[in-house]
Amino acid sequence: MQITDILTQMGGLKSIAQELGVSETQAASGADALIPAILGGLKKQTQTQAQASGAAGLAGLLGQLGGSGLLDDVLSSRPTNISRGNDVLGQLFGSKDVSRAVAQNAASQSQLSPDLLKKMLPILAMLVTGLMAKNEGANPQSSPLGDGLGQLLGGVFGNNQATGKATGGLAAMLDRNGDGNALDDVMHMAGKLMR
């Protein structure tokens, strides 16, 4: 199961489609193209925090970014507070230039306009971060997401608990130079696009 499938089941892609006035198919296409960069940013920030302060890893980062409340914000009937998503992106990517480059790169993969993807990116960042935070706090036995999401994200973050093997998952697809950090490759792409 892909993260986009989980977000569809939860109503996240429907929320994005309604918010931006696009079809759910377009929202799914954009999500597929944008999620690897979001996960790469989460992975990089988790590693950076752990090296800097020995902080509580992914769970600590997710809490700092807004926790499961981010997911609730997007799924509520009220308009999404986009500034919260922009704050998440600021933490993950460090600059608006990287966010623009991520959207530009995703446009080439999804056939959607970069402008639409730029609008989608903060909402999707909130959904992914909030979903991960909700999963971190849930008992996998009682959570409908539980094991499936845990295994999927374990693969992305390099530790697949189901097999006990280290895997690269989506982050490895972005990690073009094989250094274990996908975000530097995204930033390199950003540099090329800005020239």
C-alpha positions as CSV (number, residue, x, y, z in Angstrom):
1,M,0.0,0.0,0.0
2,Q,1.2,3.5,-0.9
3,I,0.9,6.6,1.3
4,T,-1.4,8.0,-1.3
5,D,-3.7,5.0,-0.9
6,I,-3.8,5.7,2.9
7,L,-4.4,9.4,2.4
8,T,-7.3,8.5,-0.1
9,Q,-8.9,6.2,2.5
10,M,-8.7,8.9,5.2
11,G,-10.2,11.5,2.9
12,G,-7.0,13.6,2.6
13,L,-6.9,13.7,-1.2
14,K,-10.6,14.6,-1.3
15,S,-9.8,17.5,1.0
16,I,-6.9,18.7,-1.2
17,A,-9.1,18.4,-4.3
18,Q,-11.9,20.4,-2.7
19,E,-9.5,23.0,-1.4
20,L,-7.8,23.6,-4.7
21,G,-10.7,22.9,-7.0
22,V,-9.2,20.0,-8.8
23,S,-10.2,16.3,-9.3
24,E,-9.1,13.6,-6.8
25,T,-7.2,12.0,-9.7
26,Q,-5.1,15.2,-10.1
27,A,-4.7,15.4,-6.3
28,A,-3.4,11.8,-6.3
29,S,-1.0,12.5,-9.2
30,G,0.4,15.5,-7.5
31,A,0.7,13.6,-4.2
32,D,2.6,10.8,-5.9
33,A,5.1,13.3,-7.3
34,L,5.5,15.4,-4.1
35,I,5.5,12.9,-1.3
36,P,9.1,11.6,-1.9
37,A,10.5,15.0,-1.4
38,I,8.4,15.5,1.8
39,L,9.6,12.2,3.2
40,G,13.2,13.0,2.2
41,G,13.0,16.3,4.1
42,L,11.6,14.5,7.2
43,K,14.4,11.9,7.0
44,K,17.0,14.6,6.7
45,Q,15.6,16.7,9.6
46,T,15.3,13.6,11.8
47,Q,19.0,12.7,11.2
48,T,20.1,16.3,11.7
49,Q,18.3,16.6,15.0
50,A,19.6,13.3,16.2
51,Q,23.2,14.3,15.4
52,A,22.8,17.8,16.9
53,S,21.1,17.0,20.2
54,G,20.3,13.4,20.4
55,A,16.6,14.5,20.3
56,A,13.8,12.0,20.2
57,G,14.1,11.2,16.5
58,L,11.1,11.2,14.3
59,A,8.5,11.4,17.0
60,G,10.2,14.5,18.5
61,L,10.4,16.2,15.1
62,L,6.7,15.4,14.3
63,G,5.7,16.9,17.6
64,Q,7.6,20.1,16.9
65,L,6.0,20.4,13.4
66,G,2.5,20.2,14.8
67,G,1.8,16.6,15.4
68,S,-1.5,14.9,14.5
69,G,-3.2,18.3,14.7
70,L,-1.9,19.0,11.2
71,L,-3.9,16.1,9.8
72,D,-7.0,17.2,11.7
73,D,-6.6,20.7,10.3
74,V,-6.7,19.5,6.7
75,L,-9.5,16.9,7.2
76,S,-11.8,19.4,9.1
77,S,-14.7,21.1,7.3
78,R,-13.0,24.5,7.8
79,P,-10.5,25.9,5.2
80,T,-7.0,24.6,5.8
81,N,-4.6,26.9,7.7
82,I,-1.9,27.0,4.9
83,S,0.5,28.9,7.1
84,R,1.0,25.8,9.2
85,G,1.9,23.8,6.1
86,N,4.3,26.6,5.1
87,D,5.9,26.3,8.5
88,V,6.4,22.6,8.0
89,L,8.0,23.1,4.6
90,G,10.3,25.8,6.1
91,Q,11.5,23.2,8.6
92,L,11.9,20.4,6.1
93,F,13.4,22.3,3.1
94,G,14.8,25.4,4.7
95,S,13.9,27.8,1.9
96,K,11.1,28.7,-0.5
97,D,13.6,28.1,-3.4
98,V,13.7,24.4,-2.5
99,S,9.9,24.2,-2.3
100,R,9.6,25.9,-5.7
101,A,12.2,23.4,-7.1
102,V,10.3,20.5,-5.6
103,A,7.1,21.7,-7.3
104,Q,8.9,22.2,-10.6
105,N,10.4,18.7,-10.5
106,A,7.0,17.2,-9.6
107,A,5.4,19.1,-12.5
108,S,7.6,17.2,-14.9
109,Q,6.5,13.9,-13.4
110,S,2.8,14.6,-12.9
111,Q,1.9,16.7,-15.9
112,L,0.3,19.2,-13.4
113,S,1.3,22.9,-13.4
114,P,4.0,24.0,-11.0
115,D,1.6,26.7,-9.6
116,L,-0.9,24.0,-8.7
117,L,1.8,21.9,-7.1
118,K,3.1,24.8,-5.1
119,K,-0.4,25.3,-3.7
120,M,-0.7,21.5,-3.0
121,L,2.7,21.2,-1.3
122,P,1.9,22.8,2.1
123,I,-1.4,21.0,2.4
124,L,0.2,17.6,1.5
125,A,3.1,18.3,4.0
126,M,0.5,18.8,6.7
127,L,-1.3,15.5,5.7
128,V,1.9,13.4,5.6
129,T,3.4,14.9,8.8
130,G,0.1,14.6,10.7
131,L,-0.5,11.1,9.5
132,M,2.9,10.0,10.6
133,A,2.4,11.7,14.0
134,K,-0.9,10.0,14.4
135,N,0.7,6.6,13.6
136,E,3.6,7.3,16.0
137,G,1.1,7.9,18.8
138,A,-1.3,5.0,17.9
139,N,-1.1,1.5,19.2
140,P,-0.4,-0.5,16.0
141,Q,-2.7,-3.3,17.2
142,S,-5.7,-1.0,17.4
143,S,-4.9,1.4,14.6
144,P,-6.4,0.7,11.1
145,L,-3.2,2.3,9.7
146,G,-0.8,0.7,12.3
147,D,1.4,-2.0,10.8
148,G,0.9,-1.1,7.1
149,L,2.0,2.5,7.5
150,G,4.7,1.6,9.9
151,Q,6.2,-0.9,7.5
152,L,5.9,1.5,4.6
153,L,7.5,4.4,6.5
154,G,10.1,2.0,7.8
155,G,11.0,1.2,4.2
156,V,11.3,4.9,3.4
157,F,13.4,5.7,6.5
158,G,15.7,2.8,5.8
159,N,14.6,0.2,8.3
160,N,11.9,-2.3,7.2
161,Q,10.8,-4.0,10.4
162,A,8.9,-6.6,8.5
163,T,12.0,-8.1,6.9
164,G,14.7,-6.7,9.2
165,K,16.6,-5.5,6.2
166,A,17.6,-1.9,5.5
167,T,15.8,-0.6,2.5
168,G,15.8,2.8,0.8
169,G,12.2,3.0,-0.2
170,L,11.0,6.3,-1.8
171,A,13.9,8.3,-0.2
172,A,16.4,6.1,-2.1
173,M,14.7,7.0,-5.4
174,L,15.6,10.7,-4.7
175,D,19.0,9.9,-3.3
176,R,20.8,10.0,-6.6
177,N,24.3,10.2,-5.2
178,G,23.8,7.4,-2.7
179,D,24.9,9.4,0.4
180,G,21.8,8.5,2.4
181,N,20.5,12.1,2.1
182,A,17.8,12.7,-0.5
183,L,17.3,16.3,0.3
184,D,20.8,17.4,-1.0
185,D,19.8,15.8,-4.3
186,V,16.6,17.8,-4.4
187,M,18.5,21.0,-3.6
188,H,20.9,20.2,-6.4
189,M,18.0,19.9,-8.7
190,A,16.7,23.2,-7.3
191,G,20.0,24.9,-8.2
192,K,19.8,23.6,-11.8
193,L,16.2,24.9,-12.1
194,M,17.1,28.4,-10.7
195,R,19.9,29.0,-13.3
